[in-house]
Amino acid sequence: MDYVIRTAKEQDMVDVLGLIRELAIFEKEPDAVEITVEELVNEGFRDNPLFHCFIAEVADEIVGIALVYYRFSTWKGRSIHLEDLIVKESMRGTGLGSALYAEVLKYAQSKGVRRVEWVVLDWNTHAIDFYEKTGAKLLKNWHLVQMDKEGVNKFVSKL
Amino acid sequence: MDYVIRTAKEQDMVDVLGLIRELAIFEKEPDAVEITVEELVNEGFRDNPLFHCFIAEVADEIVGIALVYYRFSTWKGRSIHLEDLIVKESMRGTGLGSALYAEVLKYAQSKGVRRVEWVVLDWNTHAIDFYEKTGAKLLKNWHLVQMDKEGVNKFVSKL
């Protein structure tokens, strides 16, 4: 299959949001996506972009994305976080996911960071097997903790 | 106890690294800290700082830090990550940790982000209880995945 992997442009963000929504459905959280195309454009394509997005294209259609950004580990310094790696459902199993994944790791190498990190749902054994086969390590003894805007407002109002 | 919470300055980074090392010992990974004072200064106090650090001071001694940075959630947009909240061992239980935590959440509110996120070790029940009491939510169904520089180089060399 012929495909192109390239860096995303501003005008791709409509399609990118479509894929983000598709992943949220796969992850059983269809209503969790609050972001808009405007925010994607503002955060990714203005001064000091907050993220970098790779696109997989087949016959001029955007069929996959990998979105990364910098984090700061107090142990390892500047690191790269892989936020999303999404391939359109009809295109899964074609090697596009692996190609995007390889692109991210080449990017990490070019940036010289000491760590690349991401998260995976514990029931997504297909992805876990893939990651482990590529040499990534699963850390099972950490829990994510989140507080949403409502929670923050509630907490701060009581201070 | 009298304390001051303030934003860290460049010259605080020596003491900050000392506290980072102390946390790594507490988390049973004393050798994991590869970062240097120079990197902390370069990443936090030059153009486009990658992180923001709060300091807790008692009698002019730095006894605690909270270090945060922006992340980019494809569901929630710009979010804040609490990388480290450290209080010197001899000063634990004095309320300094809560004060730093509150400072981080006030900061998050002032930035208008939709989410604050962090991680906690599953055996650190004291911290987990505290977080849950403040309204934060523990997500137990995600695993962290990491690939270090060596792993990245090895993977890329085989492409």
Boltz contact constraints between the chains, C-beta under 6 A:
constraints:
  - contact:
      token1: [A, 20]
      token2: [B, 74]
      max_distance: 6.0
  - contact:
      token1: [A, 32]
      token2: [B, 75]
      max_distance: 6.0
  - contact:
      token1: [A, 33]
      token2: [B, 75]
      max_distance: 6.0
  - contact:
      token1: [A, 34]
      token2: [B, 76]
      max_distance: 6.0
  - contact:
      token1: [A, 35]
      token2: [B, 77]
      max_distance: 6.0
  - contact:
      token1: [A, 39]
      token2: [B, 77]
      max_distance: 6.0
  - contact:
      token1: [A, 48]
      token2: [B, 48]
      max_distance: 6.0
  - contact:
      token1: [A, 50]
      token2: [B, 72]
      max_distance: 6.0
  - contact:
      token1: [A, 51]
      token2: [B, 72]
      max_distance: 6.0
  - contact:
      token1: [A, 69]
      token2: [B, 72]
      max_distance: 6.0
  - contact:
      token1: [A, 72]
      token2: [B, 50]
      max_distance: 6.0
  - contact:
      token1: [A, 72]
      token2: [B, 51]
      max_distance: 6.0
  - contact:
      token1: [A, 72]
      token2: [B, 69]
      max_distance: 6.0
  - contact:
      token1: [A, 74]
      token2: [B, 20]
      max_distance: 6.0
  - contact:
      token1: [A, 74]
      token2: [B, 83]
      max_distance: 6.0
  - contact:
      token1: [A, 74]
      token2: [B, 84]
      max_distance: 6.0
  - contact:
      token1: [A, 75]
      token2: [B, 32]
      max_distance: 6.0
  - contact:
      token1: [A, 75]
      token2: [B, 33]
      max_distance: 6.0
  - contact:
      token1: [A, 76]
      token2: [B, 34]
      max_distance: 6.0
  - contact:
      token1: [A, 77]
      token2: [B, 35]
      max_distance: 6.0
  - contact:
      token1: [A, 77]
      token2: [B, 39]
      max_distance: 6.0
  - contact:
      token1: [A, 83]
      token2: [B, 74]
      max_distance: 6.0
  - contact:
      token1: [A, 84]
      token2: [B, 74]
      max_distance: 6.0
  - contact:
      token1: [A, 102]
      token2: [B, 159]
      max_distance: 6.0
  - contact:
      token1: [A, 105]
      token2: [B, 152]
      max_distance: 6.0
  - contact:
      token1: [A, 105]
      token2: [B, 155]
      max_distance: 6.0
  - contact:
      token1: [A, 105]
      token2: [B, 156]
      max_distance: 6.0
  - contact:
      token1: [A, 106]
      token2: [B, 156]
      max_distance: 6.0
  - contact:
      token1: [A, 108]
      token2: [B, 152]
      max_distance: 6.0
  - contact:
      token1: [A, 109]
      token2: [B, 152]
      max_distance: 6.0
  - contact:
      token1: [A, 109]
      token2: [B, 156]
      max_distance: 6.0
  - contact:
      token1: [A, 114]
      token2: [B, 149]
      max_distance: 6.0
  - contact:
      token1: [A, 115]
      token2: [B, 146]
      max_distance: 6.0
  - contact:
      token1: [A, 115]
      token2: [B, 148]
      max_distance: 6.0
  - contact:
      token1: [A, 116]
      token2: [B, 147]
      max_distance: 6.0
  - contact:
      token1: [A, 117]
      token2: [B, 146]
      max_distance: 6.0
  - contact:
      token1: [A, 118]
      token2: [B, 145]
      max_distance: 6.0
  - contact:
      token1: [A, 119]
      token2: [B, 142]
      max_distance: 6.0
  - contact:
      token1: [A, 119]
      token2: [B, 144]
      max_distance: 6.0
  - contact:
      token1: [A, 120]
      token2: [B, 143]
      max_distance: 6.0
  - contact:
      token1: [A, 120]
      token2: [B, 145]
      max_distance: 6.0
  - contact:
      token1: [A, 121]
      token2: [B, 141]
      max_distance: 6.0
  - contact:
      token1: [A, 122]
      token2: [B, 141]
      max_distance: 6.0
  - contact:
      token1: [A, 122]
      token2: [B, 143]
      max_distance: 6.0
  - contact:
      token1: [A, 131]
      token2: [B, 145]
      max_distance: 6.0
  - contact:
      token1: [A, 134]
      token2: [B, 155]
      max_distance: 6.0
  - contact:
      token1: [A, 135]
      token2: [B, 151]
      max_distance: 6.0
  - contact:
      token1: [A, 135]
      token2: [B, 154]
      max_distance: 6.0
  - contact:
      token1: [A, 135]
      token2: [B, 155]
      max_distance: 6.0
  - contact:
      token1: [A, 136]
      token2: [B, 145]
      max_distance: 6.0
  - contact:
      token1: [A, 136]
      token2: [B, 147]
      max_distance: 6.0
  - contact:
      token1: [A, 137]
      token2: [B, 146]
      max_distance: 6.0
  - contact:
      token1: [A, 138]
      token2: [B, 143]
      max_distance: 6.0
  - contact:
      token1: [A, 138]
      token2: [B, 145]
      max_distance: 6.0
  - contact:
      token1: [A, 139]
      token2: [B, 144]
      max_distance: 6.0
  - contact:
      token1: [A, 140]
      token2: [B, 143]
      max_distance: 6.0
  - contact:
      token1: [A, 141]
      token2: [B, 121]
      max_distance: 6.0
  - contact:
      token1: [A, 141]
      token2: [B, 122]
      max_distance: 6.0
  - contact:
      token1: [A, 142]
      token2: [B, 119]
      max_distance: 6.0
  - contact:
      token1: [A, 142]
      token2: [B, 144]
      max_distance: 6.0
  - contact:
      token1: [A, 143]
      token2: [B, 120]
      max_distance: 6.0
  - contact:
      token1: [A, 143]
      token2: [B, 122]
      max_distance: 6.0
  - contact:
      token1: [A, 143]
      token2: [B, 138]
      max_distance: 6.0
  - contact:
      token1: [A, 143]
      token2: [B, 140]
      max_distance: 6.0
  - contact:
      token1: [A, 144]
      token2: [B, 119]
      max_distance: 6.0
  - contact:
      token1: [A, 144]
      token2: [B, 139]
      max_distance: 6.0
  - contact:
      token1: [A, 144]
      token2: [B, 142]
      max_distance: 6.0
  - contact:
      token1: [A, 145]
      token2: [B, 118]
      max_distance: 6.0
  - contact:
      token1: [A, 145]
      token2: [B, 120]
      max_distance: 6.0
  - contact:
      token1: [A, 145]
      token2: [B, 131]
      max_distance: 6.0
  - contact:
      token1: [A, 145]
      token2: [B, 136]
      max_distance: 6.0
  - contact:
      token1: [A, 145]
      token2: [B, 138]
      max_distance: 6.0
  - contact:
      token1: [A, 146]
      token2: [B, 115]
      max_distance: 6.0
  - contact:
      token1: [A, 146]
      token2: [B, 117]
      max_distance: 6.0
  - contact:
      token1: [A, 146]
      token2: [B, 137]
      max_distance: 6.0
  - contact:
      token1: [A, 147]
      token2: [B, 116]
      max_distance: 6.0
  - contact:
      token1: [A, 147]
      token2: [B, 136]
      max_distance: 6.0
  - contact:
      token1: [A, 148]
      token2: [B, 115]
      max_distance: 6.0
  - contact:
      token1: [A, 149]
      token2: [B, 114]
      max_distance: 6.0
  - contact:
      token1: [A, 151]
      token2: [B, 135]
      max_distance: 6.0
  - contact:
      token1: [A, 152]
      token2: [B, 105]
      max_distance: 6.0
  - contact:
      token1: [A, 152]
      token2: [B, 108]
      max_distance: 6.0
  - contact:
      token1: [A, 152]
      token2: [B, 109]
      max_distance: 6.0
  - contact:
      token1: [A, 154]
      token2: [B, 135]
      max_distance: 6.0
  - contact:
      token1: [A, 155]
      token2: [B, 105]
      max_distance: 6.0
  - contact:
      token1: [A, 155]
      token2: [B, 134]
      max_distance: 6.0
  - contact:
      token1: [A, 155]
      token2: [B, 135]
      max_distance: 6.0
  - contact:
      token1: [A, 156]
      token2: [B, 105]
      max_distance: 6.0
  - contact:
      token1: [A, 156]
      token2: [B, 106]
      max_distance: 6.0
  - contact:
      token1: [A, 156]
      token2: [B, 109]
      max_distance: 6.0
  - contact:
      token1: [A, 159]
      token2: [B, 102]
      max_distance: 6.0
